[in-house]
């Protein structure tokens, strides 16, 4: 009769726990259910046409990070958007719906809470409400060369964007009203100006900015 050593026993014990009577491995199964989100999308006179898509985000018990799905606006005249999530862990969940413009600004929002039950489909209905948020766009230009100024940080309150290879930038979810815009970059001389933001879109056009080595006026170019 072969004697099992202590070292062998340490390796065998986990297998004894996992192996069932039929010889297969037992897997712990977490109970799940399904979630159907019905979004009531008002017509364009309530939610403007700029809101092109709907993003549904779910967070809560059993989720280490939110799960999301995106759907297109049903029509300009409104309607319903139905999004279904499967294999959702049971427990309380918070559902957030945002109707976004092409830049990602939240033109309308809605929230709801529900509880996922094992093996069941839970339905939650959410109404959208208009926000006062706008997208701010523009283009940064190198005053000396007339070429795009790349990598410039554009700050408006706690929102910011960075100019791309063409100098274009977008700052999303900026509240309407009088705001201060600040341009900054290691390669350019920064400055701040006041602007008036109105939803859905504020286009600042070309914003000239001076290279650091060019110390000539204008210090704060007009735009």
N, C-alpha and C positions, 0 to 999 in steps of 0.2 A: 504494500500500500504506500503510495507516494504521499509524502508529508509536505503540506503547503507552508512555505516560509512566510515570515512577517512581511517581507517586501512584496511577495506575490499577492498576499491578502490585501495589501493597500491598493494594488491595481485591480483586483477582482471585485472589491466591494462596490465601487461605482457602477460596474456592469450589473451587479445583482440588484441594484436599486432601479436601473433603467429597464432591465429585461422583464417582460411580463410573463405570465404563465404560458402563453402561446409561443414564447420565444422571440416576439417582436419588441421593438423599442417603444416605450411609452412617451408620448409627447404631451406636454402640458398645453391645453387648449384654453385660450382666453375667450370669453364670450363676446360676441360682436353682434351688431345689428346694422340696419341701413338708415340713411337720413335723406329725406326728400325736402328740398328747399324750394318753396314757391315764392318768387319775387314779383310783386305787383309793380309794374313799370308804368307810371302815368304818361299821358301824351306829351308831345314836344312843347306845348304851351306851358306845361308845368316843369318838366325835365327837358332842357334844351337838347337840340340835335347833337351838340358837341359830346354828349355822353354816349359813346359808341359801343361800349362793352360793359359787362357785369362781371365783377370778381367776387366770388363767394369764398370766405375763409372760415374754417371751423377749428376751434381750440377748446381744450378742457380735459377732463379726466381721461387717462389712458393714452393721451397724445403728448409725445415729447416735444413736438413742434406742430404748428398749424398745418392743416391740409387745405388745399385750394383747388378751385376749378374756375375757368373763365368761359363765359358764353357771350354771344353777340346780342345786341339790343333786338327785341322782337320786331319792332317797327317804329316808324316815327310817330305813329298814332297810339303808341303804348301797347299794353298787353301783359302777358305773363311769361316769365322765364322760369323753367323748372330744371333744377340741377339735382342729381342724385349721387350720393356718396355710398359706397358699399364697404363692408368690412370695417365699420367704425366701432371702436371699443365702447362698451357700455359705460353709462355714467352721464353726468351733467355736461352740457356743451353750450358754448356761446358761438352764435353764428353772426358774422359781420358781412354785409353786402355793400359794395361800393360800385357806383356807376362811373366809369372813367372816361376821360377824353383821350385823344390820340397820344397825349404826352404822359398820361398816367395820373392827372389831377382828379381828385374825387369831386365830381359835380353833384352827386347825390349819394346819400348813405342811409343805411338801415341796420338795425340789430335785432336779435332775438335769442331767447334761451330755450333749451329743451333738454330732454333726458332720453338717452338711447337705451333701448331694452333689447335683451338677447333674442336674436332670431326674429325681430320685428322691424317693420319699417315705420319710422317716426317722421311725421310731417310737421314742418314749421313754415308759417307764412309771414313774409316781411314786406312792409311798406317802405318805399323810398321817400326821402325828404331832401329837398334842394339845399346845397351848401352855399357859402359865400366865397368859395375858393376859386382861384384863377391860376392859369399857366402864364408865366412870364418868359418870353423868348427874345432873342436878339443875336447879334453877331459882334464879336470884338475884333477891332482893326488896329494893326500896328501903325501909328501915326507916321513914322519915318518911312516905312516901305509901302504902306497901303495894302499889305498882305494880311491874312488872318492872324490874329494873336492867339496862339494855341496855349492851352493849359492855364488859362486865367480863371480864378475862382470868383464866382458871382454869388454874393451873400445878400439875402433879403430876410431879415429877422432870423429865425432859426432854420430857414430853408436855404439851400444852396445848389449850385450847379457848376460845371466846369466846361469851358469852351473846348470844342473838339478840333480836329485837324483842319476844319474849314472855318474855325472861329465861331461856329454856332453853339448856342447854349439854351438850355431850358431850365427853369426853376419851377417846380410843381407845388401845388397846394399852398399858394400864397394867399392869405386873407385879403379881401378888398379893403381899400382905404389908402391913406397916406403912408407910404413906406420909405425906408432908406435902403438904397442899393449900394453895395460896396464891391469894388473890383480890386483884386489883389493877386500878386504873382511875384515870385523871386526875380523874374526877368523884366517886369514892368512896374512902373510907378503907380501905386494904387490910389484910388480916390473914392469918395462917396457922394451920392446925390439923392435928392428926394424925388420920388415918383408917385403917381396916383394909379393904383391898381383897381381894375374893374373886371368882374367875371364876364365872359369865360376866358378871355385872352387879352394879355397886354403885350404888344409887340413893340419893343424898344428900338428896332432897326439896328443900324450900325453904331457901336460904341467905340470911339477912338481911345486908345490908351498909349501912353508914352513909354518907350524902352527906358530902362534904368540909366543907361549911359547918356541919354539925350536929356539934358537939363535945361531945355528952352521952354518958354510958354507955348501953348496954354497948359497950365498945371492941372486944371480941371476942364477938359474939353467939353463943349456943349453937345448934347444929344437930344 
